[in-house]
Structure formats: structure tokens, C-alpha cells
Amino acid sequence: MTHPGRAVAERIGRVGVWTFQFDAMPVGDVRRAAARLEELGAGAIWIPESVVSKEAFAHSALLLAATQRIPVATGIANIWARDPVAMQNGARTLADAFPGRFVLGLGVSHEPAVKRRGGIYEKPLARMREYLDAMDRARYSGGEPPQPAARVLAALGPKMLRLAAERTAGAHPYFVPVEHTGVARRELGEGPVLAVEQAVAFETDATRARELARSHMAGYLRLDNYANNLRRLGWSDERIGGPSDDLVDAIVAWGPLERIVDRVLTHLRSGADHVCVQPLATDPRRMDLERIAELLESAR
């Protein structure tokens, strides 16, 4: 039997765009930018759900309504932000309204973010298993959509990756160097979709590029999930704490376009089905659509 991840991989293509910028942009600008990303041939649009983000389902509906064909994926919808019934029925509603176009990325988030929401972060793997079970039991008066929304899990470590393979269409690793992609593919096996986020900086000057990258990385490196994942991959506390130039360069691809494209292609050669590039912006309210267009064209 074919794993459901194969259908998702075909649907979202090889290269998509992951962005925080829509959170800072007025709705009209978001609509226009999403439509432009579709015109440019992005395989999918990925959006986050931080404590201060637009709400994931409302945001997804906005993007789906502003476009015609492109899939929209949550990267990720936080399981501590809503109960399993709300999560499942929100996904059902979008799957019914926009057949085949909504991908529900789920994740356990991080302890500081959960505390800010007033929750208690504990036993994330067990919590995710229980949450998926409860989603599967959720009742819905609207009836099942003809094509259910695909699920993927935010997954870094081996146990969460295996859970993603067993219970969902695949995994969405975030804030990872290329070496993690091969590890993730081995844990997932051949069937599940592997959709990897890759931050990029359209900057050729090393000092300016690394300054932008370090600003992006600072908050993430204080989160245990990301720091522990880097340690599993062999990065020392000294290099993480800096962060060192080589870690900066491993997390954020920068330089001339061909170097950034090579990073995307290296993920694909290492086992990723899809790379969602996250262009780092100096102005959060303005997307550099010309550079994104060049990247998408070169990476296809």
C-alpha cells in the first residue's frame, strides 16, 4: 500500500516558501503576495503559528481564498493552542472548502511559548500521541470531506520522526542543517513526505549575511528542542552558544543565488521531497518577490 506521504509530496512539489512576513503585513498585501507566489510557481505556502501570529486556521483560509491552486500548509499549528476536536474540525472545514489544498502541520511547540499561552508543557511525545488519537475520534456534523486534509508533524528527534511516519503523511523539520535531512529520511523510511525548512539570506557580504542570520537564530538557540537537536548532530555547546560561523552558515544559506540554490538541491539529494525556503527580511512588511522568483526558477 502506498504511503499517504507520496500524494502530499506530489501535491506540494519540490520547492515552496515559508514565511513569517505575512504576520506583519496588512491583509490586502498578504492576498497580493500570496497570489504572486502562486504565479511564480511556488509549490506551497507555509505559515507559522507563534504566540503573536495570525491564528493558523483563519490565516490559512485567507491565503487559500486569495489563490487558486497552491497548497497552504501550517508550519506548524500548535497543539497547545486548541483542543484536538477544534484542530480536526478546522482541518475538515478547510479540506471541504479547498479540496486537496490544505496541509495541516502539527507540532508540540516549545515550553516558553506554551507557558505564555497559560499551558503546561510536559511529555511532548506522549501528548502528541494522545492528541492524534483524540483527533481521530473527533465527531463532525458536516461530514467528512471527499479528500481529508493531510497531516504532517514538526519532528526533529528520532521518536517524533517515527511517530510522524506511523501516524501522519510525514514530517516538517525546522531550523536544521543539511545533515539532519539524511537522518530524518532514514528514520522516516521511503514513504512519508519530508518537507524541510531552509532559511536563506539574499546577501553576498559575509558580515552582513551572518549578522542577519544571527539575529534570526538567536531566539531559536535558546529553545531546548532546537539546541538538543544540534547536539545530537554533533554540534558542541561552544559552537551553539556563539553561534559559530560554521553553524550560522549551516542553518542559513546565504551568498550568491547559485550557492543558495545548491543548498536547496543538497537537501533534495539528501532525501527531502520538498524544501520550503524562508527568505530572511530586513523589512518584515515587504517580501523580496523578485529574489524569491529567481530562487524558485533556479531550484526547480
Secondary structure, DSSP 8 states (H G I E B T S, - for coil): ---HHHHHHHHH-SEEEE-SHHHHS-HHHHHHHHHHHHHHT-S-EEE---TTS--HHHHHHHHHHH-SS--EEES-EETTSS-HHHHHHHHHHHHHHSTT-EEEEEE---HHHHHHTT-----HHHHHHHHHHHHHH---TT---SS--EEEE---SHHHHHHHHHHSSEE---S--HHHHHHHHHHH-SSSEEEEEEEEE----HHHHHHHHHHHHHHHHTSHHHHHHHHHTT--HHHHHTT-HHHHHHHEEESSHHHHHHHHHHHHHTT-SEEEEEE--SSTT---HHHHHHHHHHH-
